[in-house]
Amino acid sequence: MVCSFCGSEIKKGTGIVYAKTDGTVYNFCSRRCREYMLMKKDPRKFKWAMKNKNK
């Protein structure tokens, strides 16, 4: 699995699964990623997020 916010690999048996009422499912590697996604932050603005390194 891959984190929906930062794009890092999630080890089996770890992480957080978040499901919205419309059926959308998000996988997060940490509580920080979940909170930032819920606050609608842009992962490209954070150096620790892997998605911005794929430019």
C-alpha distance matrix in Angstrom:
0.0 3.8 6.8 9.1 12.1 12.0 9.3 8.6 6.0 5.4 7.4 7.8 10.4 10.1 9.4 11.0 10.7 13.5 15.2 18.2 21.4 21.0 18.0 15.4 12.1 10.4 7.5 9.1 9.2 13.0 15.9 17.2 14.4 14.9 18.7 18.7 16.9 19.3 22.2 21.2 21.1 20.4 17.7 19.9 22.6 20.9 21.1 18.3 15.7 14.3 14.7 18.4 18.6 17.8 21.2
3.8 0.0 3.8 6.3 8.8 8.4 5.5 5.6 4.7 5.6 8.9 10.6 12.8 11.4 9.8 11.2 11.2 13.3 15.3 17.8 21.3 20.8 18.2 15.1 12.2 9.5 7.0 7.7 7.9 11.5 14.5 14.9 11.8 13.0 16.5 16.0 14.2 17.1 19.6 18.4 17.9 16.8 14.0 16.1 18.9 17.3 17.6 15.0 12.2 10.8 11.0 14.7 15.1 14.5 17.8
6.8 3.8 0.0 3.8 5.5 5.7 4.7 5.4 6.4 6.5 10.2 12.1 13.5 11.1 8.4 9.1 9.7 11.2 13.7 15.9 19.6 19.5 17.4 14.1 11.2 7.8 5.3 4.6 5.5 8.6 11.2 11.3 8.1 9.3 12.7 12.2 10.7 13.6 15.9 15.0 14.5 13.9 11.2 13.9 16.2 14.6 15.5 12.8 9.9 9.8 10.0 13.5 14.6 14.7 17.6
9.1 6.3 3.8 0.0 3.8 6.3 6.0 8.4 9.9 10.1 13.8 15.2 16.3 14.1 11.0 10.4 9.9 10.1 12.0 13.4 17.0 16.6 14.9 11.3 9.2 5.8 5.5 5.9 8.4 10.6 12.1 12.0 8.2 8.7 11.8 10.9 8.4 11.3 13.7 12.2 12.3 11.7 9.8 12.7 15.2 14.4 16.0 14.0 10.7 10.9 9.8 13.1 15.1 14.8 17.1
12.1 8.8 5.5 3.8 0.0 3.8 5.9 8.4 11.0 11.6 15.3 17.4 18.3 15.4 12.1 11.7 12.1 11.8 14.2 15.1 18.8 18.7 17.6 14.0 12.2 8.6 8.2 6.8 8.5 9.7 10.9 9.6 5.8 7.5 9.8 8.0 6.3 9.9 11.4 10.0 9.2 8.5 6.3 9.6 11.6 10.7 12.7 11.0 7.7 9.0 8.1 10.7 13.2 13.6 15.7
12.0 8.4 5.7 6.3 3.8 0.0 3.8 5.7 9.1 10.6 14.2 16.9 18.3 15.3 12.6 13.2 14.3 14.8 17.5 18.7 22.5 22.3 21.0 17.4 15.3 11.7 10.3 8.3 8.3 9.7 11.8 10.0 6.9 9.8 11.9 9.9 9.4 13.1 14.1 12.8 11.0 9.6 6.2 8.6 10.7 9.0 9.9 7.9 4.5 5.4 5.7 8.4 10.1 11.1 13.6
9.3 5.5 4.7 6.0 5.9 3.8 0.0 3.8 6.6 9.0 12.6 15.2 17.2 14.8 12.6 13.7 14.3 15.4 17.7 19.4 23.0 22.5 20.6 17.0 14.8 11.5 9.8 8.9 8.8 11.5 14.2 13.2 9.9 12.2 15.0 13.3 12.1 15.7 17.2 15.6 14.2 12.5 9.2 10.8 13.6 12.2 12.4 10.4 7.1 5.6 5.6 9.3 10.0 10.0 13.1
8.6 5.6 5.4 8.4 8.4 5.7 3.8 0.0 3.8 6.5 9.7 12.8 14.9 12.6 11.0 13.1 14.5 16.3 19.1 21.3 25.0 24.8 22.7 19.3 16.5 13.2 10.5 8.9 7.3 10.2 13.5 12.9 10.4 13.0 15.8 14.7 14.2 17.6 19.1 18.2 16.6 15.2 11.7 13.3 15.6 13.3 12.8 10.0 7.8 6.3 8.2 11.3 11.2 11.8 15.2
6.0 4.7 6.4 9.9 11.0 9.1 6.6 3.8 0.0 3.8 6.5 9.5 12.1 10.5 9.9 12.6 13.8 16.4 19.0 21.7 25.2 25.1 22.5 19.5 16.3 13.5 10.2 9.5 7.6 11.1 14.7 15.0 12.7 14.7 17.9 17.4 16.6 19.7 21.7 20.9 19.8 18.7 15.2 17.0 19.4 17.1 16.5 13.5 11.5 9.8 11.5 14.9 14.3 14.4 18.1
5.4 5.6 6.5 10.1 11.6 10.6 9.0 6.5 3.8 0.0 3.8 6.5 8.5 6.7 6.4 9.4 11.0 14.1 16.9 20.0 23.4 23.8 21.0 18.4 14.9 12.2 8.5 7.7 5.6 9.2 12.7 13.9 12.0 13.2 16.7 17.0 16.2 18.8 21.2 20.9 20.2 19.8 16.7 19.1 21.1 18.7 18.5 15.2 13.5 12.7 14.3 17.7 17.6 17.9 21.5
7.4 8.9 10.2 13.8 15.3 14.2 12.6 9.7 6.5 3.8 0.0 3.8 6.3 5.7 7.6 11.1 12.8 16.3 19.1 22.5 25.7 26.3 23.3 21.0 17.3 15.1 11.3 10.8 8.4 11.3 14.8 16.5 15.1 16.2 19.5 20.3 19.7 22.0 24.5 24.5 23.8 23.5 20.4 22.7 24.6 21.9 21.4 17.9 16.7 15.8 17.8 21.0 20.5 20.9 24.6
7.8 10.6 12.1 15.2 17.4 16.9 15.2 12.8 9.5 6.5 3.8 0.0 3.8 5.6 8.2 11.1 12.1 15.9 18.2 21.9 24.8 25.4 22.2 20.4 16.7 15.2 11.7 12.1 10.5 13.4 16.3 18.6 17.2 17.5 21.0 22.2 21.2 23.1 26.0 26.1 25.9 25.8 23.0 25.5 27.5 25.0 24.8 21.3 19.9 19.0 20.6 24.0 23.8 23.8 27.4
10.4 12.8 13.5 16.3 18.3 18.3 17.2 14.9 12.1 8.5 6.3 3.8 0.0 3.8 7.0 9.5 11.0 14.8 17.3 21.0 23.7 24.9 21.8 20.4 16.6 15.3 11.9 12.0 10.7 12.6 15.0 17.9 17.0 16.8 20.1 21.8 21.1 22.4 25.4 26.0 26.1 26.6 24.0 26.9 28.5 25.9 26.1 22.5 21.2 21.0 22.6 26.0 26.1 26.4 29.9
10.1 11.4 11.1 14.1 15.4 15.3 14.8 12.6 10.5 6.7 5.7 5.6 3.8 0.0 3.8 7.0 9.5 13.1 16.2 19.7 22.8 24.1 21.3 19.5 15.7 13.6 10.1 9.2 7.3 8.9 11.4 14.1 13.5 13.6 16.7 18.4 18.0 19.4 22.2 23.0 22.8 23.5 20.9 23.9 25.2 22.5 22.8 19.1 18.1 18.3 20.1 23.2 23.6 24.3 27.7
9.4 9.8 8.4 11.0 12.1 12.6 12.6 11.0 9.9 6.4 7.6 8.2 7.0 3.8 0.0 3.8 6.8 10.0 13.4 16.6 19.9 21.2 18.8 16.7 13.0 10.5 7.0 5.6 4.5 6.0 8.3 11.1 10.1 9.8 13.1 14.8 14.3 15.7 18.5 19.2 19.2 20.0 17.7 20.9 22.2 19.7 20.5 17.0 15.7 16.3 17.7 20.8 21.7 22.4 25.5
11.0 11.2 9.1 10.4 11.7 13.2 13.7 13.1 12.6 9.4 11.1 11.1 9.5 7.0 3.8 0.0 3.8 6.4 10.0 13.1 16.4 18.0 15.8 13.9 10.5 8.3 5.8 5.0 6.4 6.8 7.5 10.6 9.5 7.8 11.1 13.3 12.4 13.0 16.2 17.2 17.8 19.1 17.4 20.9 22.1 20.1 21.5 18.3 16.7 17.8 18.5 21.6 23.0 23.6 26.5
10.7 11.2 9.7 9.9 12.1 14.3 14.3 14.5 13.8 11.0 12.8 12.1 11.0 9.5 6.8 3.8 0.0 3.8 6.7 10.2 13.3 14.6 12.2 10.6 7.0 5.8 4.7 6.3 9.0 10.1 10.5 13.2 11.4 9.1 12.5 14.5 12.5 12.9 16.5 17.0 18.3 19.5 18.2 21.7 23.2 21.7 23.4 20.6 18.3 19.1 19.2 22.4 24.1 24.2 26.9
13.5 13.3 11.2 10.1 11.8 14.8 15.4 16.3 16.4 14.1 16.3 15.9 14.8 13.1 10.0 6.4 3.8 0.0 3.8 6.7 10.0 11.7 9.9 8.4 5.8 5.1 6.3 7.8 11.2 11.5 10.9 13.2 11.3 8.2 10.9 13.0 10.6 10.1 13.9 14.4 16.4 18.0 17.4 21.0 22.4 21.4 23.6 21.2 18.8 20.1 19.6 22.5 24.7 24.8 27.0
15.2 15.3 13.7 12.0 14.2 17.5 17.7 19.1 19.0 16.9 19.1 18.2 17.3 16.2 13.4 10.0 6.7 3.8 0.0 3.8 6.7 8.2 6.3 5.7 4.4 6.2 8.8 11.1 14.6 15.3 14.6 16.7 14.6 11.4 13.8 15.5 12.6 11.7 15.5 15.6 18.1 19.6 19.6 23.0 24.6 24.0 26.4 24.3 21.6 22.6 21.6 24.6 27.0 26.6 28.6
18.2 17.8 15.9 13.4 15.1 18.7 19.4 21.3 21.7 20.0 22.5 21.9 21.0 19.7 16.6 13.1 10.2 6.7 3.8 0.0 3.8 5.4 5.5 5.3 6.5 8.3 11.6 13.5 17.2 17.6 16.4 17.9 15.8 12.5 14.1 15.5 12.4 10.8 14.3 14.2 17.3 19.0 19.7 23.0 24.4 24.4 27.2 25.5 22.7 24.0 22.5 25.2 27.9 27.4 29.1
21.4 21.3 19.6 17.0 18.8 22.5 23.0 25.0 25.2 23.4 25.7 24.8 23.7 22.8 19.9 16.4 13.3 10.0 6.7 3.8 0.0 3.8 5.4 7.3 9.3 11.9 15.1 17.3 20.9 21.2 19.8 21.5 19.5 16.1 17.4 18.9 15.9 13.8 17.1 17.0 20.4 22.2 23.2 26.3 27.8 27.9 30.8 29.2 26.4 27.7 26.1 28.7 31.5 30.8 32.3
21.0 20.8 19.5 16.6 18.7 22.3 22.5 24.8 25.1 23.8 26.3 25.4 24.9 24.1 21.2 18.0 14.6 11.7 8.2 5.4 3.8 0.0 3.8 5.8 9.0 11.9 15.5 18.0 21.8 22.6 21.7 22.9 20.5 17.5 19.0 19.9 16.4 15.0 18.1 17.2 20.6 21.8 22.8 25.7 27.4 28.0 30.8 29.5 26.3 27.2 25.2 27.8 30.6 29.5 30.8
18.0 18.2 17.4 14.9 17.6 21.0 20.6 22.7 22.5 21.0 23.3 22.2 21.8 21.3 18.8 15.8 12.2 9.9 6.3 5.5 5.4 3.8 0.0 3.8 6.3 9.8 13.0 16.1 19.7 20.9 20.5 22.2 19.5 16.7 18.9 19.9 16.4 15.6 19.1 18.2 21.2 22.1 22.5 25.4 27.5 27.6 30.1 28.4 25.3 25.8 24.0 27.0 29.4 28.3 30.0
15.4 15.1 14.1 11.3 14.0 17.4 17.0 19.3 19.5 18.4 21.0 20.4 20.4 19.5 16.7 13.9 10.6 8.4 5.7 5.3 7.3 5.8 3.8 0.0 3.8 6.7 10.3 13.2 16.9 18.3 18.2 19.4 16.5 14.0 16.4 17.0 13.3 13.2 16.5 15.3 17.9 18.6 18.8 21.7 23.9 24.0 26.5 24.9 21.6 22.1 20.2 23.2 25.6 24.5 26.2
12.1 12.2 11.2 9.2 12.2 15.3 14.8 16.5 16.3 14.9 17.3 16.7 16.6 15.7 13.0 10.5 7.0 5.8 4.4 6.5 9.3 9.0 6.3 3.8 0.0 3.8 6.8 10.1 13.6 15.2 15.5 17.1 14.2 11.9 14.9 15.8 12.5 12.8 16.4 15.6 17.7 18.4 17.9 21.0 23.2 22.7 24.9 22.8 19.7 20.1 18.8 22.0 24.2 23.3 25.5
10.4 9.5 7.8 5.8 8.6 11.7 11.5 13.2 13.5 12.2 15.1 15.2 15.3 13.6 10.5 8.3 5.8 5.1 6.2 8.3 11.9 11.9 9.8 6.7 3.8 0.0 3.8 6.6 10.2 11.9 12.4 13.6 10.6 8.7 12.0 12.6 9.5 10.6 14.1 13.3 14.9 15.4 14.5 17.8 19.8 19.1 21.2 19.0 16.0 16.6 15.6 18.8 20.9 20.4 22.7
7.5 7.0 5.3 5.5 8.2 10.3 9.8 10.5 10.2 8.5 11.3 11.7 11.9 10.1 7.0 5.8 4.7 6.3 8.8 11.6 15.1 15.5 13.0 10.3 6.8 3.8 0.0 3.8 6.9 9.2 10.7 12.3 9.4 8.4 12.1 12.9 10.7 12.3 15.6 15.2 15.9 16.3 14.6 17.8 19.8 18.4 19.9 17.3 14.6 14.9 14.7 18.1 19.7 19.5 22.3
9.1 7.7 4.6 5.9 6.8 8.3 8.9 8.9 9.5 7.7 10.8 12.1 12.0 9.2 5.6 5.0 6.3 7.8 11.1 13.5 17.3 18.0 16.1 13.2 10.1 6.6 3.8 0.0 3.8 5.6 7.4 8.7 6.1 5.9 9.6 10.4 9.2 11.2 14.0 14.1 14.2 14.8 12.7 16.1 17.6 15.7 17.1 14.2 12.0 13.1 13.5 16.6 18.2 18.7 21.5
9.2 7.9 5.5 8.4 8.5 8.3 8.8 7.3 7.6 5.6 8.4 10.5 10.7 7.3 4.5 6.4 9.0 11.2 14.6 17.2 20.9 21.8 19.7 16.9 13.6 10.2 6.9 3.8 0.0 3.8 7.2 8.4 6.8 8.1 11.2 11.9 11.7 14.0 16.2 16.6 15.9 16.3 13.6 16.6 17.9 15.4 16.0 12.6 11.1 12.0 13.5 16.4 17.4 18.4 21.4
13.0 11.5 8.6 10.6 9.7 9.7 11.5 10.2 11.1 9.2 11.3 13.4 12.6 8.9 6.0 6.8 10.1 11.5 15.3 17.6 21.2 22.6 20.9 18.3 15.2 11.9 9.2 5.6 3.8 0.0 3.8 5.3 5.4 6.6 8.9 10.2 11.0 12.7 14.5 15.7 14.9 16.0 13.7 17.0 17.5 14.8 15.7 12.4 11.7 13.6 15.3 17.6 18.9 20.4 23.1
15.9 14.5 11.2 12.1 10.9 11.8 14.2 13.5 14.7 12.7 14.8 16.3 15.0 11.4 8.3 7.5 10.5 10.9 14.6 16.4 19.8 21.7 20.5 18.2 15.5 12.4 10.7 7.4 7.2 3.8 0.0 3.8 5.5 5.1 6.1 8.6 9.9 10.6 12.3 14.3 13.9 15.9 14.3 17.9 17.9 15.4 17.0 14.1 13.6 16.1 17.4 19.4 21.1 22.8 25.1
17.2 14.9 11.3 12.0 9.6 10.0 13.2 12.9 15.0 13.9 16.5 18.6 17.9 14.1 11.1 10.6 13.2 13.2 16.7 17.9 21.5 22.9 22.2 19.4 17.1 13.6 12.3 8.7 8.4 5.3 3.8 0.0 3.8 5.5 5.2 6.1 8.6 10.0 10.6 12.4 11.2 13.0 11.5 14.9 14.4 11.9 13.7 11.1 10.9 14.0 15.3 16.6 18.6 20.7 22.6
14.4 11.8 8.1 8.2 5.8 6.9 9.9 10.4 12.7 12.0 15.1 17.2 17.0 13.5 10.1 9.5 11.4 11.3 14.6 15.8 19.5 20.5 19.5 16.5 14.2 10.6 9.4 6.1 6.8 5.4 5.5 3.8 0.0 3.8 5.5 5.2 6.1 8.6 9.9 10.6 9.6 10.8 9.0 12.6 13.0 10.9 12.9 10.4 9.0 11.6 12.3 14.2 16.4 17.9 19.9
14.9 13.0 9.3 8.7 7.5 9.8 12.2 13.0 14.7 13.2 16.2 17.5 16.8 13.6 9.8 7.8 9.1 8.2 11.4 12.5 16.1 17.5 16.7 14.0 11.9 8.7 8.4 5.9 8.1 6.6 5.1 5.5 3.8 0.0 3.8 5.5 5.2 6.2 8.7 9.9 10.3 12.3 11.4 15.2 15.7 14.1 16.5 14.2 12.5 15.0 15.1 17.2 19.7 20.8 22.7
18.7 16.5 12.7 11.8 9.8 11.9 15.0 15.8 17.9 16.7 19.5 21.0 20.1 16.7 13.1 11.1 12.5 10.9 13.8 14.1 17.4 19.0 18.9 16.4 14.9 12.0 12.1 9.6 11.2 8.9 6.1 5.2 5.5 3.8 0.0 3.8 5.5 5.2 6.2 8.7 9.0 11.9 11.8 15.5 15.1 13.7 16.5 14.7 13.6 16.7 16.8 18.2 21.0 22.5 24.0
18.7 16.0 12.2 10.9 8.0 9.9 13.3 14.7 17.4 17.0 20.3 22.2 21.8 18.4 14.8 13.3 14.5 13.0 15.5 15.5 18.9 19.9 19.9 17.0 15.8 12.6 12.9 10.4 11.9 10.2 8.6 6.1 5.2 5.5 3.8 0.0 3.8 5.5 5.0 6.3 5.4 8.2 8.3 11.9 11.4 10.4 13.6 12.4 11.0 14.3 14.0 15.0 18.0 19.5 20.7
16.9 14.2 10.7 8.4 6.3 9.4 12.1 14.2 16.6 16.2 19.7 21.2 21.1 18.0 14.3 12.4 12.5 10.6 12.6 12.4 15.9 16.4 16.4 13.3 12.5 9.5 10.7 9.2 11.7 11.0 9.9 8.6 6.1 5.2 5.5 3.8 0.0 3.8 5.4 5.0 5.8 7.9 8.3 12.0 12.5 12.2 15.4 14.2 11.9 14.4 13.4 14.9 18.1 18.9 20.1
19.3 17.1 13.6 11.3 9.9 13.1 15.7 17.6 19.7 18.8 22.0 23.1 22.4 19.4 15.7 13.0 12.9 10.1 11.7 10.8 13.8 15.0 15.6 13.2 12.8 10.6 12.3 11.2 14.0 12.7 10.6 10.0 8.6 6.2 5.2 5.5 3.8 0.0 3.8 5.3 7.7 10.7 11.8 15.4 15.5 15.3 18.6 17.5 15.5 18.1 17.2 18.6 21.8 22.7 23.7
22.2 19.6 15.9 13.7 11.4 14.1 17.2 19.1 21.7 21.2 24.5 26.0 25.4 22.2 18.5 16.2 16.5 13.9 15.5 14.3 17.1 18.1 19.1 16.5 16.4 14.1 15.6 14.0 16.2 14.5 12.3 10.6 9.9 8.7 6.2 5.0 5.4 3.8 0.0 3.8 5.6 9.3 11.2 14.3 13.6 13.9 17.5 16.9 15.4 18.5 17.5 18.2 21.6 22.8 23.4
21.2 18.4 15.0 12.2 10.0 12.8 15.6 18.2 20.9 20.9 24.5 26.1 26.0 23.0 19.2 17.2 17.0 14.4 15.6 14.2 17.0 17.2 18.2 15.3 15.6 13.3 15.2 14.1 16.6 15.7 14.3 12.4 10.6 9.9 8.7 6.3 5.0 5.3 3.8 0.0 3.8 6.6 9.2 11.9 11.9 12.9 16.6 16.5 14.3 17.0 15.3 15.9 19.5 20.3 20.6
21.1 17.9 14.5 12.3 9.2 11.0 14.2 16.6 19.8 20.2 23.8 25.9 26.1 22.8 19.2 17.8 18.3 16.4 18.1 17.3 20.4 20.6 21.2 17.9 17.7 14.9 15.9 14.2 15.9 14.9 13.9 11.2 9.6 10.3 9.0 5.4 5.8 7.7 5.6 3.8 0.0 3.8 6.3 8.9 8.3 9.3 13.0 13.3 11.5 14.4 13.0 13.1 16.7 17.9 18.1
20.4 16.8 13.9 11.7 8.5 9.6 12.5 15.2 18.7 19.8 23.5 25.8 26.6 23.5 20.0 19.1 19.5 18.0 19.6 19.0 22.2 21.8 22.1 18.6 18.4 15.4 16.3 14.8 16.3 16.0 15.9 13.0 10.8 12.3 11.9 8.2 7.9 10.7 9.3 6.6 3.8 0.0 3.8 5.5 5.9 7.7 11.2 12.1 9.7 12.1 10.1 9.8 13.5 14.5 14.4
17.7 14.0 11.2 9.8 6.3 6.2 9.2 11.7 15.2 16.7 20.4 23.0 24.0 20.9 17.7 17.4 18.2 17.4 19.6 19.7 23.2 22.8 22.5 18.8 17.9 14.5 14.6 12.7 13.6 13.7 14.3 11.5 9.0 11.4 11.8 8.3 8.3 11.8 11.2 9.2 6.3 3.8 0.0 3.8 5.4 5.6 8.5 8.7 6.0 8.3 6.8 7.0 10.4 11.8 12.5
19.9 16.1 13.9 12.7 9.6 8.6 10.8 13.3 17.0 19.1 22.7 25.5 26.9 23.9 20.9 20.9 21.7 21.0 23.0 23.0 26.3 25.7 25.4 21.7 21.0 17.8 17.8 16.1 16.6 17.0 17.9 14.9 12.6 15.2 15.5 11.9 12.0 15.4 14.3 11.9 8.9 5.5 3.8 0.0 3.8 5.6 7.6 9.3 7.0 8.4 6.4 4.6 8.3 9.7 9.5
22.6 18.9 16.2 15.2 11.6 10.7 13.6 15.6 19.4 21.1 24.6 27.5 28.5 25.2 22.2 22.1 23.2 22.4 24.6 24.4 27.8 27.4 27.5 23.9 23.2 19.8 19.8 17.6 17.9 17.5 17.9 14.4 13.0 15.7 15.1 11.4 12.5 15.5 13.6 11.9 8.3 5.9 5.4 3.8 0.0 3.8 6.7 9.1 8.2 10.6 9.7 7.4 10.7 12.9 12.3
20.9 17.3 14.6 14.4 10.7 9.0 12.2 13.3 17.1 18.7 21.9 25.0 25.9 22.5 19.7 20.1 21.7 21.4 24.0 24.4 27.9 28.0 27.6 24.0 22.7 19.1 18.4 15.7 15.4 14.8 15.4 11.9 10.9 14.1 13.7 10.4 12.2 15.3 13.9 12.9 9.3 7.7 5.6 5.6 3.8 0.0 3.8 5.5 5.6 8.7 9.2 7.6 10.0 12.9 13.3
21.1 17.6 15.5 16.0 12.7 9.9 12.4 12.8 16.5 18.5 21.4 24.8 26.1 22.8 20.5 21.5 23.4 23.6 26.4 27.2 30.8 30.8 30.1 26.5 24.9 21.2 19.9 17.1 16.0 15.7 17.0 13.7 12.9 16.5 16.5 13.6 15.4 18.6 17.5 16.6 13.0 11.2 8.5 7.6 6.7 3.8 0.0 3.8 5.5 7.7 9.3 7.3 8.3 11.8 12.5
18.3 15.0 12.8 14.0 11.0 7.9 10.4 10.0 13.5 15.2 17.9 21.3 22.5 19.1 17.0 18.3 20.6 21.2 24.3 25.5 29.2 29.5 28.4 24.9 22.8 19.0 17.3 14.2 12.6 12.4 14.1 11.1 10.4 14.2 14.7 12.4 14.2 17.5 16.9 16.5 13.3 12.1 8.7 9.3 9.1 5.5 3.8 0.0 3.8 6.4 9.0 8.7 9.3 12.5 14.2
15.7 12.2 9.9 10.7 7.7 4.5 7.1 7.8 11.5 13.5 16.7 19.9 21.2 18.1 15.7 16.7 18.3 18.8 21.6 22.7 26.4 26.3 25.3 21.6 19.7 16.0 14.6 12.0 11.1 11.7 13.6 10.9 9.0 12.5 13.6 11.0 11.9 15.5 15.4 14.3 11.5 9.7 6.0 7.0 8.2 5.6 5.5 3.8 0.0 3.8 5.6 6.3 7.7 10.2 12.2
14.3 10.8 9.8 10.9 9.0 5.4 5.6 6.3 9.8 12.7 15.8 19.0 21.0 18.3 16.3 17.8 19.1 20.1 22.6 24.0 27.7 27.2 25.8 22.1 20.1 16.6 14.9 13.1 12.0 13.6 16.1 14.0 11.6 15.0 16.7 14.3 14.4 18.1 18.5 17.0 14.4 12.1 8.3 8.4 10.6 8.7 7.7 6.4 3.8 0.0 3.8 5.5 5.4 7.2 10.1
14.7 11.0 10.0 9.8 8.1 5.7 5.6 8.2 11.5 14.3 17.8 20.6 22.6 20.1 17.7 18.5 19.2 19.6 21.6 22.5 26.1 25.2 24.0 20.2 18.8 15.6 14.7 13.5 13.5 15.3 17.4 15.3 12.3 15.1 16.8 14.0 13.4 17.2 17.5 15.3 13.0 10.1 6.8 6.4 9.7 9.2 9.3 9.0 5.6 3.8 0.0 3.8 5.4 5.7 8.0
18.4 14.7 13.5 13.1 10.7 8.4 9.3 11.3 14.9 17.7 21.0 24.0 26.0 23.2 20.8 21.6 22.4 22.5 24.6 25.2 28.7 27.8 27.0 23.2 22.0 18.8 18.1 16.6 16.4 17.6 19.4 16.6 14.2 17.2 18.2 15.0 14.9 18.6 18.2 15.9 13.1 9.8 7.0 4.6 7.4 7.6 7.3 8.7 6.3 5.5 3.8 0.0 3.8 5.5 6.1
18.6 15.1 14.6 15.1 13.2 10.1 10.0 11.2 14.3 17.6 20.5 23.8 26.1 23.6 21.7 23.0 24.1 24.7 27.0 27.9 31.5 30.6 29.4 25.6 24.2 20.9 19.7 18.2 17.4 18.9 21.1 18.6 16.4 19.7 21.0 18.0 18.1 21.8 21.6 19.5 16.7 13.5 10.4 8.3 10.7 10.0 8.3 9.3 7.7 5.4 5.4 3.8 0.0 3.8 5.6
17.8 14.5 14.7 14.8 13.6 11.1 10.0 11.8 14.4 17.9 20.9 23.8 26.4 24.3 22.4 23.6 24.2 24.8 26.6 27.4 30.8 29.5 28.3 24.5 23.3 20.4 19.5 18.7 18.4 20.4 22.8 20.7 17.9 20.8 22.5 19.5 18.9 22.7 22.8 20.3 17.9 14.5 11.8 9.7 12.9 12.9 11.8 12.5 10.2 7.2 5.7 5.5 3.8 0.0 3.8
21.2 17.8 17.6 17.1 15.7 13.6 13.1 15.2 18.1 21.5 24.6 27.4 29.9 27.7 25.5 26.5 26.9 27.0 28.6 29.1 32.3 30.8 30.0 26.2 25.5 22.7 22.3 21.5 21.4 23.1 25.1 22.6 19.9 22.7 24.0 20.7 20.1 23.7 23.4 20.6 18.1 14.4 12.5 9.5 12.3 13.3 12.5 14.2 12.2 10.1 8.0 6.1 5.6 3.8 0.0
